[in-house]
Amino acid sequence: MNKGDLLKNKQTGEFATIITQPWVKLWRDDSDWEAARYGFDSATAATAIKICYHKTGVERVFKESVARQMFDIITENTNEN
């Protein structure tokens, strides 16, 4: 998954485009926040992508692994930019 790829949501049929190159983001879940209460800093690093839905213009950030489950890649962008 790369910037410019056209995606289709498998459940809703909505189209979206990836608008950023993938990057590494720290994701925190409930157990990480619980650990923070006791002075520990923990998180999981995973690849993130930002998409924009065509119909609504809403932008969302997803873990790439989650996005691969939710979306079909309709067209892959072959440009390197």
N, C-alpha and C positions, 0 to 999 in steps of 0.2 A: 504494500500500500504506500503510495507516494502522492505528493502534492499534484493536484490536477485530475486524479482518478475520479471517474463518475461511479457513484454507488447507488444501489437500490435496496431499500429496507425490505427484508424478507417477509415481515409481518404486515406492514402497512402499505407497501408499494411506493412509498415516497422516495424521490430522488434527492441526492446530496452530492456535493463535491468536497474532496479533501482540500483544505485551503492552506495548510502548512506542511512543511516537511516533517516527518516523524522526529520526535525528540524523546529524551529520557526524562520522566517525571516521577517524583516521589508520591506514592499513593498511601493514604492512611486509612485503616479500617477501625472498627470498634476496639479491637484488642490493642492497637497502637495508641489510641486515645486513652484507654485504661492505663497502659504503661506510663503514659505522660503524666498521669495523676500522681504517680509514685516517683517521678523524676527521671524516667528513662525516655530517651528519644529513639523511636523506631518507626520505620516505614518500609514499604516495598517499592523497589525501583522497577518500572516497566515502561515500555515504549508507548508514547501517546501520539494521537493525531487529532487535529481539529477539523471538523466538517461544518459545512453550511447547507441547510436544507433549502432547496430551490423554492418551494411554494411559500414558506413562511419567512425565510431569511434568518432563521434562528441558527446560532452557532453553538456547537457542543464539542467538548473534549471527551474522547473515549480512550480506554486502553486499546491498543491495537488488537490484542487477543479477543477482546469483547466485540470490537467492530467487525472482525472476521466472522464471528458467529452471527451477528445481526444483519450484515449487509452482503450482497453479491456485488462483485466488481463488474460493472457493465463495460466500461472502457478504461484501459490503462493509459496514463499519460506517458508518452515515450520521450518527451523533452527532458533534458537534464536540468533545466532552469526551474 
